[in-house]
Every structure is written in structure tokens, then in C-alpha cells.
Amino acid sequence: MLVTRKRLYGTRRKPPQGGLPSPWLAAVAVVLCCLPGQYSAAQPVGLVTLDVNEVANGYPAETLKLKIIVNDKNETIGKINDFIFSKDERIFAVLSVGDFIGAGPRLVAVPFNSLKLDDSRGFIVLPGANRAALEKLPVYLYNAQPSASSSTR
């Protein structure tokens, strides 16, 4: 038999002593136990000690931007406009190629690792490329979303 206490706003039942916890509490406990490790416990950040001399001998992105790109025949084919870092850790260089009258330069993306940075003349070299081949690549558009199928209204 449950004992009730009179309260100002009505009666309240005395909670049972012992017994099983509420079903909601049990459900929350099950969910928390089943979460992957990244959610259930904080993971330490994996920092790597770098050789500061190696980093200092690298190229800051701002110094590479707007640098002239030549091919291995020393023909000017464009310049670096920007860099794109993909979610799967790949890096792309956005190149400004050509400058058509009235149309402006055409932007194309190439893998960054295809560029040779250590040219003795100070240029960046894209071996095997030429302006005509780069102009055939798809135009790179910033913030372009994949085109969805258009529906008629």
C-alpha cells in the first residue's frame, strides 16, 4: 500500500523504495553506453612535433598566390589564384588561365602535387601542360553546388 502525503496543490505519492529505475533512465543509460568512443569520452588531440627549420623553408600560401605558372617549355600558362583543401586532405591549386578580351581569366583546378615549386627562375612549373589543354578543363566555380534535377512548376 502506498502512502500519500497531502500537499498544498494536491496529493503526491511517495516514490517506491528500491526497485527498478524508471524506464527512461534505463533507456538513456543504454544509449550512452552504445555511443562510439568519440562521443562518450573526450579524445586527446594528436599533436606532432615538427622540425621548425623544415617549416621555415616551406612556402607560405600568400607568396605562391599570383605567381606565374609556366610549363616545361618555359611558356607562360597562367597564375595561381587560390588553393582549395578538400575534406579528404587533398590540396588543389586554382589557376587563372588565359585572359580573353571581355571574358576575363578562366579558373581551373589542378592537384597541387602536380606543380613543381623549386624552379631556379622563381616560376612554378606545371610539367606537360599547355594553355590550350588547361582551357579545356572544366571551369572552377567557387561555392558551386552539384546541379540538382530541375523540376517544373
PyMOL CGO cylinders between C-alpha atoms (Angstrom):
from pymol import cmd
from pymol.cgo import CYLINDER

trace = [
    CYLINDER, 0.00, 0.00, 0.00, 1.39, 3.42, -0.99, 0.3, 1, 1, 1, 1, 1, 1,
    CYLINDER, 1.39, 3.42, -0.99, 1.36, 6.24, 1.50, 0.3, 1, 1, 1, 1, 1, 1,
    CYLINDER, 1.36, 6.24, 1.50, 0.21, 9.61, 0.24, 0.3, 1, 1, 1, 1, 1, 1,
    CYLINDER, 0.21, 9.61, 0.24, 1.06, 12.97, 1.65, 0.3, 1, 1, 1, 1, 1, 1,
    CYLINDER, 1.06, 12.97, 1.65, -1.23, 15.94, 1.48, 0.3, 1, 1, 1, 1, 1, 1,
    CYLINDER, -1.23, 15.94, 1.48, 0.35, 18.90, -0.30, 0.3, 1, 1, 1, 1, 1, 1,
    CYLINDER, 0.35, 18.90, -0.30, -0.84, 22.40, -0.99, 0.3, 1, 1, 1, 1, 1, 1,
    CYLINDER, -0.84, 22.40, -0.99, -1.64, 21.60, -4.62, 0.3, 1, 1, 1, 1, 1, 1,
    CYLINDER, -1.64, 21.60, -4.62, -2.96, 18.09, -4.21, 0.3, 1, 1, 1, 1, 1, 1,
    CYLINDER, -2.96, 18.09, -4.21, -1.70, 14.71, -3.27, 0.3, 1, 1, 1, 1, 1, 1,
    CYLINDER, -1.70, 14.71, -3.27, 1.62, 13.18, -4.12, 0.3, 1, 1, 1, 1, 1, 1,
    CYLINDER, 1.62, 13.18, -4.12, 2.53, 9.57, -3.97, 0.3, 1, 1, 1, 1, 1, 1,
    CYLINDER, 2.53, 9.57, -3.97, 5.65, 8.62, -2.12, 0.3, 1, 1, 1, 1, 1, 1,
    CYLINDER, 5.65, 8.62, -2.12, 8.20, 7.17, -4.56, 0.3, 1, 1, 1, 1, 1, 1,
    CYLINDER, 8.20, 7.17, -4.56, 8.76, 3.43, -4.14, 0.3, 1, 1, 1, 1, 1, 1,
    CYLINDER, 8.76, 3.43, -4.14, 11.80, 2.47, -2.14, 0.3, 1, 1, 1, 1, 1, 1,
    CYLINDER, 11.80, 2.47, -2.14, 14.31, 0.27, -4.02, 0.3, 1, 1, 1, 1, 1, 1,
    CYLINDER, 14.31, 0.27, -4.02, 13.07, -1.50, -7.13, 0.3, 1, 1, 1, 1, 1, 1,
    CYLINDER, 13.07, -1.50, -7.13, 14.00, -0.82, -10.74, 0.3, 1, 1, 1, 1, 1, 1,
    CYLINDER, 14.00, -0.82, -10.74, 14.84, 2.67, -12.06, 0.3, 1, 1, 1, 1, 1, 1,
    CYLINDER, 14.84, 2.67, -12.06, 12.42, 4.40, -14.39, 0.3, 1, 1, 1, 1, 1, 1,
    CYLINDER, 12.42, 4.40, -14.39, 12.32, 3.10, -17.97, 0.3, 1, 1, 1, 1, 1, 1,
    CYLINDER, 12.32, 3.10, -17.97, 13.55, 6.47, -19.28, 0.3, 1, 1, 1, 1, 1, 1,
    CYLINDER, 13.55, 6.47, -19.28, 16.63, 6.38, -17.11, 0.3, 1, 1, 1, 1, 1, 1,
    CYLINDER, 16.63, 6.38, -17.11, 17.39, 2.86, -18.29, 0.3, 1, 1, 1, 1, 1, 1,
    CYLINDER, 17.39, 2.86, -18.29, 16.98, 3.90, -21.95, 0.3, 1, 1, 1, 1, 1, 1,
    CYLINDER, 16.98, 3.90, -21.95, 19.35, 6.86, -21.51, 0.3, 1, 1, 1, 1, 1, 1,
    CYLINDER, 19.35, 6.86, -21.51, 21.94, 4.62, -19.86, 0.3, 1, 1, 1, 1, 1, 1,
    CYLINDER, 21.94, 4.62, -19.86, 21.76, 2.13, -22.75, 0.3, 1, 1, 1, 1, 1, 1,
    CYLINDER, 21.76, 2.13, -22.75, 22.18, 4.92, -25.34, 0.3, 1, 1, 1, 1, 1, 1,
    CYLINDER, 22.18, 4.92, -25.34, 25.18, 6.41, -23.53, 0.3, 1, 1, 1, 1, 1, 1,
    CYLINDER, 25.18, 6.41, -23.53, 26.87, 3.03, -23.28, 0.3, 1, 1, 1, 1, 1, 1,
    CYLINDER, 26.87, 3.03, -23.28, 26.37, 2.37, -27.02, 0.3, 1, 1, 1, 1, 1, 1,
    CYLINDER, 26.37, 2.37, -27.02, 27.81, 5.67, -28.26, 0.3, 1, 1, 1, 1, 1, 1,
    CYLINDER, 27.81, 5.67, -28.26, 31.09, 5.44, -30.17, 0.3, 1, 1, 1, 1, 1, 1,
    CYLINDER, 31.09, 5.44, -30.17, 34.21, 6.44, -28.27, 0.3, 1, 1, 1, 1, 1, 1,
    CYLINDER, 34.21, 6.44, -28.27, 34.36, 9.90, -29.86, 0.3, 1, 1, 1, 1, 1, 1,
    CYLINDER, 34.36, 9.90, -29.86, 31.09, 10.87, -28.17, 0.3, 1, 1, 1, 1, 1, 1,
    CYLINDER, 31.09, 10.87, -28.17, 31.30, 9.04, -24.89, 0.3, 1, 1, 1, 1, 1, 1,
    CYLINDER, 31.30, 9.04, -24.89, 34.74, 10.27, -23.83, 0.3, 1, 1, 1, 1, 1, 1,
    CYLINDER, 34.74, 10.27, -23.83, 36.92, 13.17, -24.83, 0.3, 1, 1, 1, 1, 1, 1,
    CYLINDER, 36.92, 13.17, -24.83, 39.75, 12.21, -27.16, 0.3, 1, 1, 1, 1, 1, 1,
    CYLINDER, 39.75, 12.21, -27.16, 43.13, 13.92, -26.83, 0.3, 1, 1, 1, 1, 1, 1,
    CYLINDER, 43.13, 13.92, -26.83, 44.34, 15.95, -29.79, 0.3, 1, 1, 1, 1, 1, 1,
    CYLINDER, 44.34, 15.95, -29.79, 47.23, 14.23, -31.55, 0.3, 1, 1, 1, 1, 1, 1,
    CYLINDER, 47.23, 14.23, -31.55, 49.90, 16.88, -31.93, 0.3, 1, 1, 1, 1, 1, 1,
    CYLINDER, 49.90, 16.88, -31.93, 53.03, 16.16, -33.91, 0.3, 1, 1, 1, 1, 1, 1,
    CYLINDER, 53.03, 16.16, -33.91, 56.36, 17.79, -33.20, 0.3, 1, 1, 1, 1, 1, 1,
    CYLINDER, 56.36, 17.79, -33.20, 57.57, 19.46, -36.37, 0.3, 1, 1, 1, 1, 1, 1,
    CYLINDER, 57.57, 19.46, -36.37, 61.05, 20.43, -37.44, 0.3, 1, 1, 1, 1, 1, 1,
    CYLINDER, 61.05, 20.43, -37.44, 60.80, 24.24, -37.39, 0.3, 1, 1, 1, 1, 1, 1,
    CYLINDER, 60.80, 24.24, -37.39, 63.63, 24.52, -39.95, 0.3, 1, 1, 1, 1, 1, 1,
    CYLINDER, 63.63, 24.52, -39.95, 61.69, 22.38, -42.40, 0.3, 1, 1, 1, 1, 1, 1,
    CYLINDER, 61.69, 22.38, -42.40, 58.59, 24.52, -41.87, 0.3, 1, 1, 1, 1, 1, 1,
    CYLINDER, 58.59, 24.52, -41.87, 60.62, 27.74, -42.25, 0.3, 1, 1, 1, 1, 1, 1,
    CYLINDER, 60.62, 27.74, -42.25, 61.97, 26.53, -45.61, 0.3, 1, 1, 1, 1, 1, 1,
    CYLINDER, 61.97, 26.53, -45.61, 58.44, 25.99, -46.93, 0.3, 1, 1, 1, 1, 1, 1,
    CYLINDER, 58.44, 25.99, -46.93, 56.27, 28.32, -48.97, 0.3, 1, 1, 1, 1, 1, 1,
    CYLINDER, 56.27, 28.32, -48.97, 53.58, 30.48, -47.35, 0.3, 1, 1, 1, 1, 1, 1,
    CYLINDER, 53.58, 30.48, -47.35, 50.38, 30.34, -49.41, 0.3, 1, 1, 1, 1, 1, 1,
    CYLINDER, 50.38, 30.34, -49.41, 50.31, 34.11, -49.85, 0.3, 1, 1, 1, 1, 1, 1,
    CYLINDER, 50.31, 34.11, -49.85, 53.71, 34.09, -51.57, 0.3, 1, 1, 1, 1, 1, 1,
    CYLINDER, 53.71, 34.09, -51.57, 52.55, 31.44, -54.03, 0.3, 1, 1, 1, 1, 1, 1,
    CYLINDER, 52.55, 31.44, -54.03, 49.35, 33.26, -54.92, 0.3, 1, 1, 1, 1, 1, 1,
    CYLINDER, 49.35, 33.26, -54.92, 49.56, 35.21, -58.16, 0.3, 1, 1, 1, 1, 1, 1,
    CYLINDER, 49.56, 35.21, -58.16, 52.89, 33.56, -59.07, 0.3, 1, 1, 1, 1, 1, 1,
    CYLINDER, 52.89, 33.56, -59.07, 53.36, 32.85, -62.76, 0.3, 1, 1, 1, 1, 1, 1,
    CYLINDER, 53.36, 32.85, -62.76, 52.87, 29.23, -63.87, 0.3, 1, 1, 1, 1, 1, 1,
    CYLINDER, 52.87, 29.23, -63.87, 54.98, 28.01, -66.78, 0.3, 1, 1, 1, 1, 1, 1,
    CYLINDER, 54.98, 28.01, -66.78, 55.21, 24.66, -68.47, 0.3, 1, 1, 1, 1, 1, 1,
    CYLINDER, 55.21, 24.66, -68.47, 58.42, 22.70, -69.02, 0.3, 1, 1, 1, 1, 1, 1,
    CYLINDER, 58.42, 22.70, -69.02, 58.91, 24.57, -72.34, 0.3, 1, 1, 1, 1, 1, 1,
    CYLINDER, 58.91, 24.57, -72.34, 59.01, 27.86, -70.40, 0.3, 1, 1, 1, 1, 1, 1,
    CYLINDER, 59.01, 27.86, -70.40, 55.66, 29.00, -71.87, 0.3, 1, 1, 1, 1, 1, 1,
    CYLINDER, 55.66, 29.00, -71.87, 53.53, 31.09, -69.52, 0.3, 1, 1, 1, 1, 1, 1,
    CYLINDER, 53.53, 31.09, -69.52, 50.23, 29.28, -68.97, 0.3, 1, 1, 1, 1, 1, 1,
    CYLINDER, 50.23, 29.28, -68.97, 48.65, 31.19, -66.09, 0.3, 1, 1, 1, 1, 1, 1,
    CYLINDER, 48.65, 31.19, -66.09, 49.00, 32.06, -62.42, 0.3, 1, 1, 1, 1, 1, 1,
    CYLINDER, 49.00, 32.06, -62.42, 47.84, 30.70, -59.08, 0.3, 1, 1, 1, 1, 1, 1,
    CYLINDER, 47.84, 30.70, -59.08, 44.58, 32.29, -57.99, 0.3, 1, 1, 1, 1, 1, 1,
    CYLINDER, 44.58, 32.29, -57.99, 43.76, 30.28, -54.85, 0.3, 1, 1, 1, 1, 1, 1,
    CYLINDER, 43.76, 30.28, -54.85, 44.08, 26.97, -53.00, 0.3, 1, 1, 1, 1, 1, 1,
    CYLINDER, 44.08, 26.97, -53.00, 41.32, 24.53, -52.12, 0.3, 1, 1, 1, 1, 1, 1,
    CYLINDER, 41.32, 24.53, -52.12, 41.66, 21.98, -49.31, 0.3, 1, 1, 1, 1, 1, 1,
    CYLINDER, 41.66, 21.98, -49.31, 39.30, 19.02, -49.69, 0.3, 1, 1, 1, 1, 1, 1,
    CYLINDER, 39.30, 19.02, -49.69, 37.72, 17.14, -46.81, 0.3, 1, 1, 1, 1, 1, 1,
    CYLINDER, 37.72, 17.14, -46.81, 39.81, 14.09, -47.67, 0.3, 1, 1, 1, 1, 1, 1,
    CYLINDER, 39.81, 14.09, -47.67, 43.02, 16.13, -47.16, 0.3, 1, 1, 1, 1, 1, 1,
    CYLINDER, 43.02, 16.13, -47.16, 43.85, 16.71, -50.83, 0.3, 1, 1, 1, 1, 1, 1,
    CYLINDER, 43.85, 16.71, -50.83, 45.05, 20.15, -51.94, 0.3, 1, 1, 1, 1, 1, 1,
    CYLINDER, 45.05, 20.15, -51.94, 44.18, 21.79, -55.25, 0.3, 1, 1, 1, 1, 1, 1,
    CYLINDER, 44.18, 21.79, -55.25, 45.60, 24.90, -56.88, 0.3, 1, 1, 1, 1, 1, 1,
    CYLINDER, 45.60, 24.90, -56.88, 43.06, 27.10, -58.64, 0.3, 1, 1, 1, 1, 1, 1,
    CYLINDER, 43.06, 27.10, -58.64, 44.78, 28.51, -61.70, 0.3, 1, 1, 1, 1, 1, 1,
    CYLINDER, 44.78, 28.51, -61.70, 43.82, 31.59, -63.65, 0.3, 1, 1, 1, 1, 1, 1,
    CYLINDER, 43.82, 31.59, -63.65, 44.35, 30.63, -67.28, 0.3, 1, 1, 1, 1, 1, 1,
    CYLINDER, 44.35, 30.63, -67.28, 44.09, 32.91, -70.31, 0.3, 1, 1, 1, 1, 1, 1,
    CYLINDER, 44.09, 32.91, -70.31, 42.65, 36.37, -70.39, 0.3, 1, 1, 1, 1, 1, 1,
    CYLINDER, 42.65, 36.37, -70.39, 40.16, 36.62, -73.18, 0.3, 1, 1, 1, 1, 1, 1,
    CYLINDER, 40.16, 36.62, -73.18, 39.01, 40.07, -74.21, 0.3, 1, 1, 1, 1, 1, 1,
    CYLINDER, 39.01, 40.07, -74.21, 35.84, 40.84, -72.30, 0.3, 1, 1, 1, 1, 1, 1,
    CYLINDER, 35.84, 40.84, -72.30, 35.65, 37.39, -70.71, 0.3, 1, 1, 1, 1, 1, 1,
    CYLINDER, 35.65, 37.39, -70.71, 38.40, 37.68, -68.14, 0.3, 1, 1, 1, 1, 1, 1,
    CYLINDER, 38.40, 37.68, -68.14, 40.54, 34.79, -66.97, 0.3, 1, 1, 1, 1, 1, 1,
    CYLINDER, 40.54, 34.79, -66.97, 39.23, 31.24, -66.76, 0.3, 1, 1, 1, 1, 1, 1,
    CYLINDER, 39.23, 31.24, -66.76, 39.65, 29.41, -63.44, 0.3, 1, 1, 1, 1, 1, 1,
    CYLINDER, 39.65, 29.41, -63.44, 40.59, 25.72, -63.42, 0.3, 1, 1, 1, 1, 1, 1,
    CYLINDER, 40.59, 25.72, -63.42, 41.68, 23.44, -60.57, 0.3, 1, 1, 1, 1, 1, 1,
    CYLINDER, 41.68, 23.44, -60.57, 44.67, 21.11, -60.69, 0.3, 1, 1, 1, 1, 1, 1,
    CYLINDER, 44.67, 21.11, -60.69, 46.15, 18.86, -57.98, 0.3, 1, 1, 1, 1, 1, 1,
    CYLINDER, 46.15, 18.86, -57.98, 48.72, 20.86, -56.03, 0.3, 1, 1, 1, 1, 1, 1,
    CYLINDER, 48.72, 20.86, -56.03, 51.21, 17.98, -56.09, 0.3, 1, 1, 1, 1, 1, 1,
    CYLINDER, 51.21, 17.98, -56.09, 51.41, 18.27, -59.89, 0.3, 1, 1, 1, 1, 1, 1,
    CYLINDER, 51.41, 18.27, -59.89, 53.15, 21.67, -59.51, 0.3, 1, 1, 1, 1, 1, 1,
    CYLINDER, 53.15, 21.67, -59.51, 56.95, 21.94, -59.21, 0.3, 1, 1, 1, 1, 1, 1,
    CYLINDER, 56.95, 21.94, -59.21, 57.84, 24.78, -56.84, 0.3, 1, 1, 1, 1, 1, 1,
    CYLINDER, 57.84, 24.78, -56.84, 61.65, 24.69, -56.92, 0.3, 1, 1, 1, 1, 1, 1,
    CYLINDER, 61.65, 24.69, -56.92, 62.30, 26.29, -60.30, 0.3, 1, 1, 1, 1, 1, 1,
    CYLINDER, 62.30, 26.29, -60.30, 65.63, 28.14, -60.43, 0.3, 1, 1, 1, 1, 1, 1,
    CYLINDER, 65.63, 28.14, -60.43, 63.98, 31.05, -62.26, 0.3, 1, 1, 1, 1, 1, 1,
    CYLINDER, 63.98, 31.05, -62.26, 61.42, 31.58, -59.49, 0.3, 1, 1, 1, 1, 1, 1,
    CYLINDER, 61.42, 31.58, -59.49, 58.46, 30.31, -61.51, 0.3, 1, 1, 1, 1, 1, 1,
    CYLINDER, 58.46, 30.31, -61.51, 56.13, 27.47, -60.64, 0.3, 1, 1, 1, 1, 1, 1,
    CYLINDER, 56.13, 27.47, -60.64, 56.24, 24.74, -63.28, 0.3, 1, 1, 1, 1, 1, 1,
    CYLINDER, 56.24, 24.74, -63.28, 53.33, 22.56, -64.39, 0.3, 1, 1, 1, 1, 1, 1,
    CYLINDER, 53.33, 22.56, -64.39, 55.14, 19.93, -66.49, 0.3, 1, 1, 1, 1, 1, 1,
    CYLINDER, 55.14, 19.93, -66.49, 53.45, 18.69, -69.62, 0.3, 1, 1, 1, 1, 1, 1,
    CYLINDER, 53.45, 18.69, -69.62, 50.74, 21.35, -69.55, 0.3, 1, 1, 1, 1, 1, 1,
    CYLINDER, 50.74, 21.35, -69.55, 49.89, 23.98, -72.12, 0.3, 1, 1, 1, 1, 1, 1,
    CYLINDER, 49.89, 23.98, -72.12, 47.38, 26.80, -72.17, 0.3, 1, 1, 1, 1, 1, 1,
    CYLINDER, 47.38, 26.80, -72.17, 45.09, 25.06, -74.69, 0.3, 1, 1, 1, 1, 1, 1,
    CYLINDER, 45.09, 25.06, -74.69, 44.88, 21.88, -72.57, 0.3, 1, 1, 1, 1, 1, 1,
    CYLINDER, 44.88, 21.88, -72.57, 44.14, 23.87, -69.40, 0.3, 1, 1, 1, 1, 1, 1,
    CYLINDER, 44.14, 23.87, -69.40, 41.43, 25.84, -71.17, 0.3, 1, 1, 1, 1, 1, 1,
    CYLINDER, 41.43, 25.84, -71.17, 39.68, 22.54, -71.97, 0.3, 1, 1, 1, 1, 1, 1,
    CYLINDER, 39.68, 22.54, -71.97, 39.40, 21.66, -68.27, 0.3, 1, 1, 1, 1, 1, 1,
    CYLINDER, 39.40, 21.66, -68.27, 36.07, 22.35, -66.57, 0.3, 1, 1, 1, 1, 1, 1,
    CYLINDER, 36.07, 22.35, -66.57, 35.71, 25.87, -65.21, 0.3, 1, 1, 1, 1, 1, 1,
    CYLINDER, 35.71, 25.87, -65.21, 36.11, 26.06, -61.46, 0.3, 1, 1, 1, 1, 1, 1,
    CYLINDER, 36.11, 26.06, -61.46, 33.29, 27.98, -59.76, 0.3, 1, 1, 1, 1, 1, 1,
    CYLINDER, 33.29, 27.98, -59.76, 33.54, 28.98, -56.11, 0.3, 1, 1, 1, 1, 1, 1,
    CYLINDER, 33.54, 28.98, -56.11, 30.79, 27.55, -53.89, 0.3, 1, 1, 1, 1, 1, 1,
    CYLINDER, 30.79, 27.55, -53.89, 29.33, 25.62, -56.80, 0.3, 1, 1, 1, 1, 1, 1,
    CYLINDER, 29.33, 25.62, -56.80, 26.78, 23.06, -55.67, 0.3, 1, 1, 1, 1, 1, 1,
    CYLINDER, 26.78, 23.06, -55.67, 26.12, 19.90, -57.67, 0.3, 1, 1, 1, 1, 1, 1,
    CYLINDER, 26.12, 19.90, -57.67, 23.25, 20.66, -60.00, 0.3, 1, 1, 1, 1, 1, 1,
    CYLINDER, 23.25, 20.66, -60.00, 20.00, 19.11, -58.85, 0.3, 1, 1, 1, 1, 1, 1,
    CYLINDER, 20.00, 19.11, -58.85, 17.48, 17.86, -61.35, 0.3, 1, 1, 1, 1, 1, 1,
    CYLINDER, 17.48, 17.86, -61.35, 15.26, 20.75, -62.24, 0.3, 1, 1, 1, 1, 1, 1,
    CYLINDER, 15.26, 20.75, -62.24, 11.57, 20.35, -61.66, 0.3, 1, 1, 1, 1, 1, 1,
    CYLINDER, 11.57, 20.35, -61.66, 8.79, 22.14, -63.50, 0.3, 1, 1, 1, 1, 1, 1,
    CYLINDER, 8.79, 22.14, -63.50, 6.20, 24.04, -61.56, 0.3, 1, 1, 1, 1, 1, 1,
]
cmd.load_cgo(trace, "trace")
